Amino acid sequence: MQNLIRDKRIHMHITQEELSQRLKVSRQTIISLESGKYKPSLVLAHKLAQLFGCQIEELFIFEGDENIEF
């Protein structure tokens, strides 16, 4: 799963530290999220989407076996 967290954060002119403080998580969590090494909980994904003023689906790019096949 890819995400646009880094792009959105840079667009808002906030640092990883500032983002971590707003979300009440560690800076390491932000680093792991941005690098795709950590998949956020639904609550954290929702908080990120709220903060960036977008839908969760606009923030996270699901690929391959992460998608539901109909």
PQR file of N, CA, C, O and H, with PARSE charges and radii, in Angstrom:
ATOM      1  N   MET A   1       0.847  -1.171   0.000 -0.4000 1.5000
ATOM      2  CA  MET A   1       0.000   0.000   0.000 -0.0000 2.0000
ATOM      3  C   MET A   1       0.892   1.233   0.000  0.5500 1.7000
ATOM      4  O   MET A   1       1.770   1.386   0.849 -0.5500 1.4000
ATOM      5  N   GLN A   2       0.654   2.092  -0.952 -0.4000 1.5000
ATOM      6  CA  GLN A   2       1.364   3.362  -1.007 -0.0000 2.0000
ATOM      7  C   GLN A   2       0.468   4.438  -0.392  0.5500 1.7000
ATOM      8  O   GLN A   2      -0.734   4.240  -0.216 -0.5500 1.4000
ATOM      9  H   GLN A   2      -0.059   1.968  -1.642  0.4000 1.0000
ATOM     10  N   ASN A   3       1.079   5.581  -0.070 -0.4000 1.5000
ATOM     11  CA  ASN A   3       0.282   6.678   0.463 -0.0000 2.0000
ATOM     12  C   ASN A   3       0.864   8.018   0.034  0.5500 1.7000
ATOM     13  O   ASN A   3       1.993   8.108  -0.449 -0.5500 1.4000
ATOM     14  H   ASN A   3       2.055   5.742  -0.213  0.4000 1.0000
ATOM     15  N   LEU A   4       0.063   9.046   0.226 -0.4000 1.5000
ATOM     16  CA  LEU A   4       0.463  10.404  -0.147 -0.0000 2.0000
ATOM     17  C   LEU A   4       0.687  11.284   1.087  0.5500 1.7000
ATOM     18  O   LEU A   4       0.586  12.508   1.008 -0.5500 1.4000
ATOM     19  H   LEU A   4      -0.854   8.973   0.619  0.4000 1.0000
ATOM     20  N   ILE A   5       0.988  10.661   2.211 -0.4000 1.5000
ATOM     21  CA  ILE A   5       1.146  11.406   3.466 -0.0000 2.0000
ATOM     22  C   ILE A   5       2.264  12.437   3.356  0.5500 1.7000
ATOM     23  O   ILE A   5       2.080  13.597   3.723 -0.5500 1.4000
ATOM     24  H   ILE A   5       1.070   9.666   2.275  0.4000 1.0000
ATOM     25  N   ARG A   6       3.407  12.020   2.857 -0.4000 1.5000
ATOM     26  CA  ARG A   6       4.547  12.957   2.748 -0.0000 2.0000
ATOM     27  C   ARG A   6       4.183  14.136   1.845  0.5500 1.7000
ATOM     28  O   ARG A   6       4.448  15.288   2.188 -0.5500 1.4000
ATOM     29  H   ARG A   6       3.557  11.077   2.559  0.4000 1.0000
ATOM     30  N   ASP A   7       3.580  13.848   0.698 -0.4000 1.5000
ATOM     31  CA  ASP A   7       3.193  14.919  -0.231 -0.0000 2.0000
ATOM     32  C   ASP A   7       2.216  15.898   0.417  0.5500 1.7000
ATOM     33  O   ASP A   7       2.377  17.113   0.306 -0.5500 1.4000
ATOM     34  H   ASP A   7       3.365  12.912   0.420  0.4000 1.0000
ATOM     35  N   LYS A   8       1.206  15.359   1.090 -0.4000 1.5000
ATOM     36  CA  LYS A   8       0.205  16.220   1.753 -0.0000 2.0000
ATOM     37  C   LYS A   8       0.856  17.037   2.869  0.5500 1.7000
ATOM     38  O   LYS A   8       0.549  18.217   3.040 -0.5500 1.4000
ATOM     39  H   LYS A   8       1.076  14.371   1.180  0.4000 1.0000
ATOM     40  N   ARG A   9       1.759  16.401   3.631 -0.4000 1.5000
ATOM     41  CA  ARG A   9       2.429  17.096   4.739 -0.0000 2.0000
ATOM     42  C   ARG A   9       3.277  18.248   4.206  0.5500 1.7000
ATOM     43  O   ARG A   9       3.238  19.356   4.740 -0.5500 1.4000
ATOM     44  H   ARG A   9       2.008  15.443   3.492  0.4000 1.0000
ATOM     45  N   ILE A  10       4.031  17.981   3.165 -0.4000 1.5000
ATOM     46  CA  ILE A  10       4.880  19.025   2.575 -0.0000 2.0000
ATOM     47  C   ILE A  10       4.022  20.150   2.009  0.5500 1.7000
ATOM     48  O   ILE A  10       4.357  21.326   2.153 -0.5500 1.4000
ATOM     49  H   ILE A  10       4.063  17.080   2.731  0.4000 1.0000
ATOM     50  N   HIS A  11       2.916  19.787   1.365 -0.4000 1.5000
ATOM     51  CA  HIS A  11       2.002  20.794   0.809 -0.0000 2.0000
ATOM     52  C   HIS A  11       1.460  21.713   1.905  0.5500 1.7000
ATOM     53  O   HIS A  11       1.213  22.895   1.663 -0.5500 1.4000
ATOM     54  H   HIS A  11       2.644  18.832   1.248  0.4000 1.0000
ATOM     55  N   MET A  12       1.274  21.166   3.114 -0.4000 1.5000
ATOM     56  CA  MET A  12       0.771  21.959   4.248 -0.0000 2.0000
ATOM     57  C   MET A  12       1.892  22.690   4.992  0.5500 1.7000
ATOM     58  O   MET A  12       1.636  23.434   5.938 -0.5500 1.4000
ATOM     59  H   MET A  12       1.474  20.206   3.310  0.4000 1.0000
ATOM     60  N   HIS A  13       3.130  22.471   4.555 -0.4000 1.5000
ATOM     61  CA  HIS A  13       4.297  23.112   5.165 -0.0000 2.0000
ATOM     62  C   HIS A  13       4.438  22.764   6.647  0.5500 1.7000
ATOM     63  O   HIS A  13       4.694  23.635   7.478 -0.5500 1.4000
ATOM     64  H   HIS A  13       3.338  21.867   3.786  0.4000 1.0000
ATOM     65  N   ILE A  14       4.266  21.479   6.963 -0.4000 1.5000
ATOM     66  CA  ILE A  14       4.481  21.045   8.346 -0.0000 2.0000
ATOM     67  C   ILE A  14       5.547  19.952   8.370  0.5500 1.7000
ATOM     68  O   ILE A  14       5.683  19.178   7.423 -0.5500 1.4000
ATOM     69  H   ILE A  14       4.058  20.771   6.288  0.4000 1.0000
ATOM     70  N   THR A  15       6.285  19.904   9.448 -0.4000 1.5000
ATOM     71  CA  THR A  15       7.357  18.922   9.606 -0.0000 2.0000
ATOM     72  C   THR A  15       6.779  17.597  10.098  0.5500 1.7000
ATOM     73  O   THR A  15       5.623  17.514  10.513 -0.5500 1.4000
ATOM     74  H   THR A  15       6.174  20.533  10.218  0.4000 1.0000
ATOM     75  N   GLN A  16       7.608  16.578  10.040 -0.4000 1.5000
ATOM     76  CA  GLN A  16       7.204  15.278  10.588 -0.0000 2.0000
ATOM     77  C   GLN A  16       6.911  15.411  12.082  0.5500 1.7000
ATOM     78  O   GLN A  16       5.970  14.805  12.592 -0.5500 1.4000
ATOM     79  H   GLN A  16       8.548  16.645   9.703  0.4000 1.0000
ATOM     80  N   GLU A  17       7.710  16.195  12.768 -0.4000 1.5000
ATOM     81  CA  GLU A  17       7.509  16.398  14.204 -0.0000 2.0000
ATOM     82  C   GLU A  17       6.167  17.071  14.478  0.5500 1.7000
ATOM     83  O   GLU A  17       5.431  16.654  15.372 -0.5500 1.4000
ATOM     84  H   GLU A  17       8.476  16.688  12.354  0.4000 1.0000
ATOM     85  N   GLU A  18       5.850  18.113  13.708 -0.4000 1.5000
ATOM     86  CA  GLU A  18       4.571  18.806  13.890 -0.0000 2.0000
ATOM     87  C   GLU A  18       3.393  17.869  13.612  0.5500 1.7000
ATOM     88  O   GLU A  18       2.400  17.880  14.338 -0.5500 1.4000
ATOM     89  H   GLU A  18       6.448  18.452  12.981  0.4000 1.0000
ATOM     90  N   LEU A  19       3.510  17.069  12.567 -0.4000 1.5000
ATOM     91  CA  LEU A  19       2.448  16.121  12.242 -0.0000 2.0000
ATOM     92  C   LEU A  19       2.287  15.101  13.361  0.5500 1.7000
ATOM     93  O   LEU A  19       1.167  14.777  13.755 -0.5500 1.4000
ATOM     94  H   LEU A  19       4.317  17.061  11.977  0.4000 1.0000
ATOM     95  N   SER A  20       3.394  14.602  13.868 -0.4000 1.5000
ATOM     96  CA  SER A  20       3.320  13.613  14.951 -0.0000 2.0000
ATOM     97  C   SER A  20       2.663  14.204  16.194  0.5500 1.7000
ATOM     98  O   SER A  20       1.903  13.518  16.876 -0.5500 1.4000
ATOM     99  H   SER A  20       4.304  14.865  13.548  0.4000 1.0000
ATOM    100  N   GLN A  21       2.947  15.459  16.491 -0.4000 1.5000
ATOM    101  CA  GLN A  21       2.328  16.108  17.650 -0.0000 2.0000
ATOM    102  C   GLN A  21       0.830  16.289  17.453  0.5500 1.7000
ATOM    103  O   GLN A  21       0.049  16.063  18.377 -0.5500 1.4000
ATOM    104  H   GLN A  21       3.565  16.017  15.936  0.4000 1.0000
ATOM    105  N   ARG A  22       0.427  16.695  16.253 -0.4000 1.5000
ATOM    106  CA  ARG A  22      -1.006  16.885  15.975 -0.0000 2.0000
ATOM    107  C   ARG A  22      -1.783  15.575  16.078  0.5500 1.7000
ATOM    108  O   ARG A  22      -2.939  15.558  16.499 -0.5500 1.4000
ATOM    109  H   ARG A  22       1.061  16.879  15.502  0.4000 1.0000
ATOM    110  N   LEU A  23      -1.133  14.479  15.687 -0.4000 1.5000
ATOM    111  CA  LEU A  23      -1.797  13.172  15.689 -0.0000 2.0000
ATOM    112  C   LEU A  23      -1.584  12.409  16.986  0.5500 1.7000
ATOM    113  O   LEU A  23      -2.185  11.357  17.204 -0.5500 1.4000
ATOM    114  H   LEU A  23      -0.194  14.492  15.345  0.4000 1.0000
ATOM    115  N   LYS A  24      -0.725  12.944  17.847 -0.4000 1.5000
ATOM    116  CA  LYS A  24      -0.391  12.300  19.123 -0.0000 2.0000
ATOM    117  C   LYS A  24       0.227  10.907  18.897  0.5500 1.7000
ATOM    118  O   LYS A  24      -0.140   9.926  19.544 -0.5500 1.4000
ATOM    119  H   LYS A  24      -0.237  13.799  17.670  0.4000 1.0000
ATOM    120  N   VAL A  25       1.178  10.866  17.955 -0.4000 1.5000
ATOM    121  CA  VAL A  25       1.972   9.659  17.705 -0.0000 2.0000
ATOM    122  C   VAL A  25       3.438  10.074  17.689  0.5500 1.7000
ATOM    123  O   VAL A  25       3.752  11.264  17.709 -0.5500 1.4000
ATOM    124  H   VAL A  25       1.476  11.664  17.429  0.4000 1.0000
ATOM    125  N   SER A  26       4.326   9.101  17.655 -0.4000 1.5000
ATOM    126  CA  SER A  26       5.751   9.431  17.625 -0.0000 2.0000
ATOM    127  C   SER A  26       6.174   9.853  16.218  0.5500 1.7000
ATOM    128  O   SER A  26       5.506   9.539  15.233 -0.5500 1.4000
ATOM    129  H   SER A  26       4.072   8.134  17.639  0.4000 1.0000
ATOM    130  N   ARG A  27       7.283  10.564  16.147 -0.4000 1.5000
ATOM    131  CA  ARG A  27       7.836  10.940  14.848 -0.0000 2.0000
ATOM    132  C   ARG A  27       8.230   9.693  14.078  0.5500 1.7000
ATOM    133  O   ARG A  27       8.127   9.660  12.852 -0.5500 1.4000
ATOM    134  H   ARG A  27       7.825  10.819  16.948  0.4000 1.0000
ATOM    135  N   GLN A  28       8.677   8.673  14.784 -0.4000 1.5000
ATOM    136  CA  GLN A  28       9.039   7.408  14.144 -0.0000 2.0000
ATOM    137  C   GLN A  28       7.834   6.797  13.433  0.5500 1.7000
ATOM    138  O   GLN A  28       7.983   6.192  12.371 -0.5500 1.4000
ATOM    139  H   GLN A  28       8.761   8.700  15.781  0.4000 1.0000
ATOM    140  N   THR A  29       6.651   6.949  14.005 -0.4000 1.5000
ATOM    141  CA  THR A  29       5.430   6.455  13.359 -0.0000 2.0000
ATOM    142  C   THR A  29       5.216   7.176  12.032  0.5500 1.7000
ATOM    143  O   THR A  29       4.867   6.549  11.032 -0.5500 1.4000
ATOM    144  H   THR A  29       6.529   7.441  14.867  0.4000 1.0000
ATOM    145  N   ILE A  30       5.426   8.495  12.020 -0.4000 1.5000
ATOM    146  CA  ILE A  30       5.269   9.276  10.790 -0.0000 2.0000
ATOM    147  C   ILE A  30       6.286   8.826   9.750  0.5500 1.7000
ATOM    148  O   ILE A  30       5.945   8.661   8.579 -0.5500 1.4000
ATOM    149  H   ILE A  30       5.710   9.005  12.833  0.4000 1.0000
ATOM    150  N   ILE A  31       7.530   8.628  10.171 -0.4000 1.5000
ATOM    151  CA  ILE A  31       8.572   8.155   9.263 -0.0000 2.0000
ATOM    152  C   ILE A  31       8.181   6.806   8.667  0.5500 1.7000
ATOM    153  O   ILE A  31       8.317   6.597   7.462 -0.5500 1.4000
ATOM    154  H   ILE A  31       7.807   8.762  11.122  0.4000 1.0000
ATOM    155  N   SER A  32       7.697   5.894   9.503 -0.4000 1.5000
ATOM    156  CA  SER A  32       7.299   4.570   9.039 -0.0000 2.0000
ATOM    157  C   SER A  32       6.091   4.632   8.110  0.5500 1.7000
ATOM    158  O   SER A  32       6.023   3.892   7.129 -0.5500 1.4000
ATOM    159  H   SER A  32       7.586   6.064  10.482  0.4000 1.0000
ATOM    160  N   LEU A  33       5.145   5.505   8.411 -0.4000 1.5000
ATOM    161  CA  LEU A  33       3.981   5.689   7.542 -0.0000 2.0000
ATOM    162  C   LEU A  33       4.408   6.195   6.170  0.5500 1.7000
ATOM    163  O   LEU A  33       4.016   5.645   5.141 -0.5500 1.4000
ATOM    164  H   LEU A  33       5.200   6.106   9.208  0.4000 1.0000
ATOM    165  N   GLU A  34       5.212   7.245   6.172 -0.4000 1.5000
ATOM    166  CA  GLU A  34       5.634   7.864   4.915 -0.0000 2.0000
ATOM    167  C   GLU A  34       6.450   6.911   4.045  0.5500 1.7000
ATOM    168  O   GLU A  34       6.380   6.975   2.817 -0.5500 1.4000
ATOM    169  H   GLU A  34       5.531   7.692   7.008  0.4000 1.0000
ATOM    170  N   SER A  35       7.210   6.042   4.667 -0.4000 1.5000
ATOM    171  CA  SER A  35       8.040   5.103   3.905 -0.0000 2.0000
ATOM    172  C   SER A  35       7.273   3.844   3.507  0.5500 1.7000
ATOM    173  O   SER A  35       7.798   3.001   2.778 -0.5500 1.4000
ATOM    174  H   SER A  35       7.267   5.990   5.664  0.4000 1.0000
ATOM    175  N   GLY A  36       6.032   3.713   3.982 -0.4000 1.5000
ATOM    176  CA  GLY A  36       5.216   2.553   3.649 -0.0000 2.0000
ATOM    177  C   GLY A  36       5.541   1.317   4.464  0.5500 1.7000
ATOM    178  O   GLY A  36       5.088   0.222   4.131 -0.5500 1.4000
ATOM    179  H   GLY A  36       5.606   4.397   4.574  0.4000 1.0000
ATOM    180  N   LYS A  37       6.317   1.472   5.527 -0.4000 1.5000
ATOM    181  CA  LYS A  37       6.690   0.330   6.368 -0.0000 2.0000
ATOM    182  C   LYS A  37       5.640   0.028   7.428  0.5500 1.7000
ATOM    183  O   LYS A  37       5.699  -1.013   8.083 -0.5500 1.4000
ATOM    184  H   LYS A  37       6.685   2.362   5.797  0.4000 1.0000
ATOM    185  N   TYR A  38       4.686   0.923   7.600 -0.4000 1.5000
ATOM    186  CA  TYR A  38       3.667   0.774   8.639 -0.0000 2.0000
ATOM    187  C   TYR A  38       2.308   1.092   8.051  0.5500 1.7000
ATOM    188  O   TYR A  38       2.131   2.120   7.397 -0.5500 1.4000
ATOM    189  H   TYR A  38       4.638   1.769   7.068  0.4000 1.0000
ATOM    190  N   LYS A  39       1.352   0.216   8.283 -0.4000 1.5000
ATOM    191  CA  LYS A  39      -0.024   0.446   7.850 -0.0000 2.0000
ATOM    192  C   LYS A  39      -0.797   0.965   9.061  0.5500 1.7000
ATOM    193  O   LYS A  39      -0.829   0.308  10.102 -0.5500 1.4000
ATOM    194  H   LYS A  39       1.495  -0.619   8.814  0.4000 1.0000
ATOM    195  N   PRO A  40      -1.413   2.130   8.935 -0.5600 1.5000
ATOM    196  CA  PRO A  40      -2.081   2.726  10.082  0.2800 2.0000
ATOM    197  C   PRO A  40      -3.383   2.019  10.446  0.5500 1.7000
ATOM    198  O   PRO A  40      -3.998   1.345   9.620 -0.5500 1.4000
ATOM    199  N   SER A  41      -3.779   2.189  11.682 -0.4000 1.5000
ATOM    200  CA  SER A  41      -5.095   1.718  12.099 -0.0000 2.0000
ATOM    201  C   SER A  41      -6.142   2.552  11.376  0.5500 1.7000
ATOM    202  O   SER A  41      -5.826   3.602  10.818 -0.5500 1.4000
ATOM    203  H   SER A  41      -3.280   2.736  12.353  0.4000 1.0000
ATOM    204  N   LEU A  42      -7.360   2.098  11.384 -0.4000 1.5000
ATOM    205  CA  LEU A  42      -8.442   2.841  10.759 -0.0000 2.0000
ATOM    206  C   LEU A  42      -8.611   4.201  11.426  0.5500 1.7000
ATOM    207  O   LEU A  42      -8.880   5.193  10.749 -0.5500 1.4000
ATOM    208  H   LEU A  42      -7.617   1.244  11.838  0.4000 1.0000
ATOM    209  N   VAL A  43      -8.457   4.257  12.741 -0.4000 1.5000
ATOM    210  CA  VAL A  43      -8.586   5.517  13.475 -0.0000 2.0000
ATOM    211  C   VAL A  43      -7.501   6.495  13.040  0.5500 1.7000
ATOM    212  O   VAL A  43      -7.794   7.664  12.790 -0.5500 1.4000
ATOM    213  H   VAL A  43      -8.238   3.451  13.292  0.4000 1.0000
ATOM    214  N   LEU A  44      -6.255   6.040  12.945 -0.4000 1.5000
ATOM    215  CA  LEU A  44      -5.163   6.921  12.537 -0.0000 2.0000
ATOM    216  C   LEU A  44      -5.336   7.356  11.081  0.5500 1.7000
ATOM    217  O   LEU A  44      -5.086   8.515  10.750 -0.5500 1.4000
ATOM    218  H   LEU A  44      -6.017   5.091  13.149  0.4000 1.0000
ATOM    219  N   ALA A  45      -5.757   6.445  10.219 -0.4000 1.5000
ATOM    220  CA  ALA A  45      -6.006   6.802   8.815 -0.0000 2.0000
ATOM    221  C   ALA A  45      -7.094   7.870   8.728  0.5500 1.7000
ATOM    222  O   ALA A  45      -6.998   8.798   7.924 -0.5500 1.4000
ATOM    223  H   ALA A  45      -5.960   5.503  10.488  0.4000 1.0000
ATOM    224  N   HIS A  46      -8.121   7.737   9.552 -0.4000 1.5000
ATOM    225  CA  HIS A  46      -9.212   8.718   9.577 -0.0000 2.0000
ATOM    226  C   HIS A  46      -8.699  10.071  10.059  0.5500 1.7000
ATOM    227  O   HIS A  46      -9.048  11.103   9.485 -0.5500 1.4000
ATOM    228  H   HIS A  46      -8.199   6.984  10.205  0.4000 1.0000
ATOM    229  N   LYS A  47      -7.881  10.079  11.095 -0.4000 1.5000
ATOM    230  CA  LYS A  47      -7.311  11.333  11.605 -0.0000 2.0000
ATOM    231  C   LYS A  47      -6.448  12.010  10.543  0.5500 1.7000
ATOM    232  O   LYS A  47      -6.512  13.227  10.369 -0.5500 1.4000
ATOM    233  H   LYS A  47      -7.597   9.241  11.561  0.4000 1.0000
ATOM    234  N   LEU A  48      -5.650  11.228   9.842 -0.4000 1.5000
ATOM    235  CA  LEU A  48      -4.810  11.780   8.770 -0.0000 2.0000
ATOM    236  C   LEU A  48      -5.672  12.408   7.677  0.5500 1.7000
ATOM    237  O   LEU A  48      -5.398  13.519   7.224 -0.5500 1.4000
ATOM    238  H   LEU A  48      -5.598  10.239   9.984  0.4000 1.0000
ATOM    239  N   ALA A  49      -6.708  11.698   7.261 -0.4000 1.5000
ATOM    240  CA  ALA A  49      -7.592  12.213   6.220 -0.0000 2.0000
ATOM    241  C   ALA A  49      -8.281  13.497   6.675  0.5500 1.7000
ATOM    242  O   ALA A  49      -8.399  14.443   5.897 -0.5500 1.4000
ATOM    243  H   ALA A  49      -6.932  10.795   7.630  0.4000 1.0000
ATOM    244  N   GLN A  50      -8.733  13.538   7.922 -0.4000 1.5000
ATOM    245  CA  GLN A  50      -9.361  14.752   8.459 -0.0000 2.0000
ATOM    246  C   GLN A  50      -8.374  15.912   8.448  0.5500 1.7000
ATOM    247  O   GLN A  50      -8.707  17.017   8.020 -0.5500 1.4000
ATOM    248  H   GLN A  50      -8.637  12.769   8.554  0.4000 1.0000
ATOM    249  N   LEU A  51      -7.168  15.656   8.916 -0.4000 1.5000
ATOM    250  CA  LEU A  51      -6.155  16.697   8.995 -0.0000 2.0000
ATOM    251  C   LEU A  51      -5.825  17.254   7.610  0.5500 1.7000
ATOM    252  O   LEU A  51      -5.645  18.461   7.448 -0.5500 1.4000
ATOM    253  H   LEU A  51      -6.898  14.758   9.264  0.4000 1.0000
ATOM    254  N   PHE A  52      -5.748  16.373   6.617 -0.4000 1.5000
ATOM    255  CA  PHE A  52      -5.396  16.790   5.267 -0.0000 2.0000
ATOM    256  C   PHE A  52      -6.607  17.213   4.438  0.5500 1.7000
ATOM    257  O   PHE A  52      -6.460  17.641   3.293 -0.5500 1.4000
ATOM    258  H   PHE A  52      -5.894  15.393   6.749  0.4000 1.0000
ATOM    259  N   GLY A  53      -7.792  17.093   5.009 -0.4000 1.5000
ATOM    260  CA  GLY A  53      -9.005  17.525   4.315 -0.0000 2.0000
ATOM    261  C   GLY A  53      -9.331  16.695   3.089  0.5500 1.7000
ATOM    262  O   GLY A  53      -9.721  17.225   2.049 -0.5500 1.4000
ATOM    263  H   GLY A  53      -7.912  16.745   5.938  0.4000 1.0000
ATOM    264  N   CYS A  54      -9.166  15.382   3.224 -0.4000 1.5000
ATOM    265  CA  CYS A  54      -9.446  14.495   2.094 -0.0000 2.0000
ATOM    266  C   CYS A  54     -10.093  13.213   2.602  0.5500 1.7000
ATOM    267  O   CYS A  54     -10.247  13.012   3.806 -0.5500 1.4000
ATOM    268  H   CYS A  54      -8.849  14.951   4.069  0.4000 1.0000
ATOM    269  N   GLN A  55     -10.465  12.362   1.672 -0.4000 1.5000
ATOM    270  CA  GLN A  55     -10.998  11.044   2.002 -0.0000 2.0000
ATOM    271  C   GLN A  55      -9.837  10.075   2.199  0.5500 1.7000
ATOM    272  O   GLN A  55      -8.758  10.270   1.639 -0.5500 1.4000
ATOM    273  H   GLN A  55     -10.341  12.526   0.693  0.4000 1.0000
ATOM    274  N   ILE A  56     -10.059   9.039   2.990 -0.4000 1.5000
ATOM    275  CA  ILE A  56      -9.023   8.025   3.214 -0.0000 2.0000
ATOM    276  C   ILE A  56      -8.551   7.453   1.876  0.5500 1.7000
ATOM    277  O   ILE A  56      -7.357   7.225   1.680 -0.5500 1.4000
ATOM    278  H   ILE A  56     -10.935   8.881   3.444  0.4000 1.0000
ATOM    279  N   GLU A  57      -9.493   7.222   0.958 -0.4000 1.5000
ATOM    280  CA  GLU A  57      -9.167   6.640  -0.336 -0.0000 2.0000
ATOM    281  C   GLU A  57      -8.276   7.550  -1.176  0.5500 1.7000
ATOM    282  O   GLU A  57      -7.581   7.075  -2.074 -0.5500 1.4000
ATOM    283  H   GLU A  57     -10.463   7.407   1.117  0.4000 1.0000
ATOM    284  N   GLU A  58      -8.290   8.852  -0.893 -0.4000 1.5000
ATOM    285  CA  GLU A  58      -7.435   9.791  -1.611 -0.0000 2.0000
ATOM    286  C   GLU A  58      -6.013   9.806  -1.042  0.5500 1.7000
ATOM    287  O   GLU A  58      -5.076  10.258  -1.700 -0.5500 1.4000
ATOM    288  H   GLU A  58      -8.855   9.237  -0.164  0.4000 1.0000
ATOM    289  N   LEU A  59      -5.868   9.315   0.164 -0.4000 1.5000
ATOM    290  CA  LEU A  59      -4.595   9.357   0.872 -0.0000 2.0000
ATOM    291  C   LEU A  59      -3.803   8.053   0.714  0.5500 1.7000
ATOM    292  O   LEU A  59      -2.572   8.064   0.677 -0.5500 1.4000
ATOM    293  H   LEU A  59      -6.629   8.947   0.699  0.4000 1.0000
ATOM    294  N   PHE A  60      -4.519   6.944   0.624 -0.4000 1.5000
ATOM    295  CA  PHE A  60      -3.889   5.627   0.542 -0.0000 2.0000
ATOM    296  C   PHE A  60      -4.204   4.975  -0.798  0.5500 1.7000
ATOM    297  O   PHE A  60      -5.347   4.990  -1.254 -0.5500 1.4000
ATOM    298  H   PHE A  60      -5.518   6.935   0.654  0.4000 1.0000
ATOM    299  N   ILE A  61      -3.180   4.402  -1.424 -0.4000 1.5000
ATOM    300  CA  ILE A  61      -3.307   3.769  -2.722 -0.0000 2.0000
ATOM    301  C   ILE A  61      -3.175   2.269  -2.529  0.5500 1.7000
ATOM    302  O   ILE A  61      -2.090   1.759  -2.251 -0.5500 1.4000
ATOM    303  H   ILE A  61      -2.252   4.389  -1.053  0.4000 1.0000
ATOM    304  N   PHE A  62      -4.275   1.582  -2.677 -0.4000 1.5000
ATOM    305  CA  PHE A  62      -4.291   0.141  -2.483 -0.0000 2.0000
ATOM    306  C   PHE A  62      -3.951  -0.545  -3.791  0.5500 1.7000
ATOM    307  O   PHE A  62      -4.448  -0.168  -4.852 -0.5500 1.4000
ATOM    308  H   PHE A  62      -5.156   1.997  -2.902  0.4000 1.0000
ATOM    309  N   GLU A  63      -3.099  -1.557  -3.707 -0.4000 1.5000
ATOM    310  CA  GLU A  63      -2.627  -2.259  -4.903 -0.0000 2.0000
ATOM    311  C   GLU A  63      -2.748  -3.756  -4.707  0.5500 1.7000
ATOM    312  O   GLU A  63      -2.826  -4.248  -3.581 -0.5500 1.4000
ATOM    313  H   GLU A  63      -2.695  -1.864  -2.845  0.4000 1.0000
ATOM    314  N   GLY A  64      -2.762  -4.462  -5.803 -0.4000 1.5000
ATOM    315  CA  GLY A  64      -2.651  -5.913  -5.789 -0.0000 2.0000
ATOM    316  C   GLY A  64      -3.650  -6.622  -4.913  0.5500 1.7000
ATOM    317  O   GLY A  64      -4.854  -6.389  -5.014 -0.5500 1.4000
ATOM    318  H   GLY A  64      -2.699  -4.062  -6.718  0.4000 1.0000
ATOM    319  N   ASP A  65      -3.146  -7.505  -4.038 -0.4000 1.5000
ATOM    320  CA  ASP A  65      -4.014  -8.336  -3.222 -0.0000 2.0000
ATOM    321  C   ASP A  65      -4.681  -7.564  -2.086  0.5500 1.7000
ATOM    322  O   ASP A  65      -5.431  -8.151  -1.307 -0.5500 1.4000
ATOM    323  H   ASP A  65      -2.167  -7.694  -3.956  0.4000 1.0000
ATOM    324  N   GLU A  66      -4.427  -6.273  -1.976 -0.4000 1.5000
ATOM    325  CA  GLU A  66      -5.089  -5.465  -0.961 -0.0000 2.0000
ATOM    326  C   GLU A  66      -6.499  -5.078  -1.398  0.5500 1.7000
ATOM    327  O   GLU A  66      -7.328  -4.686  -0.576 -0.5500 1.4000
ATOM    328  H   GLU A  66      -3.818  -5.796  -2.609  0.4000 1.0000
ATOM    329  N   ASN A  67      -6.766  -5.193  -2.716 -0.4000 1.5000
ATOM    330  CA  ASN A  67      -8.078  -4.864  -3.253 -0.0000 2.0000
ATOM    331  C   ASN A  67      -9.000  -6.065  -3.154  0.5500 1.7000
ATOM    332  O   ASN A  67      -8.552  -7.210  -3.217 -0.5500 1.4000
ATOM    333  H   ASN A  67      -6.093  -5.512  -3.383  0.4000 1.0000
ATOM    334  N   ILE A  68     -10.271  -5.804  -3.001 -0.4000 1.5000
ATOM    335  CA  ILE A  68     -11.287  -6.843  -2.961 -0.0000 2.0000
ATOM    336  C   ILE A  68     -11.679  -7.183  -4.393  0.5500 1.7000
ATOM    337  O   ILE A  68     -11.986  -6.298  -5.191 -0.5500 1.4000
ATOM    338  H   ILE A  68     -10.635  -4.874  -2.950  0.4000 1.0000
ATOM    339  N   GLU A  69     -11.665  -8.462  -4.704 -0.4000 1.5000
ATOM    340  CA  GLU A  69     -12.093  -8.872  -6.040 -0.0000 2.0000
ATOM    341  C   GLU A  69     -13.569  -9.223  -5.985  0.5500 1.7000
ATOM    342  O   GLU A  69     -14.008  -9.935  -5.082 -0.5500 1.4000
ATOM    343  H   GLU A  69     -11.415  -9.181  -4.056  0.4000 1.0000
ATOM    344  N   PHE A  70     -14.327  -8.730  -6.937 -0.4000 1.5000
ATOM    345  CA  PHE A  70     -15.769  -8.986  -6.978 -0.0000 2.0000
ATOM    346  C   PHE A  70     -16.081 -10.095  -7.941  0.5500 1.7000
ATOM    347  O   PHE A  70     -17.246 -10.454  -8.112 -0.5500 1.4000
ATOM    348  H   PHE A  70     -13.970  -8.151  -7.670  0.4000 1.0000
TER
END
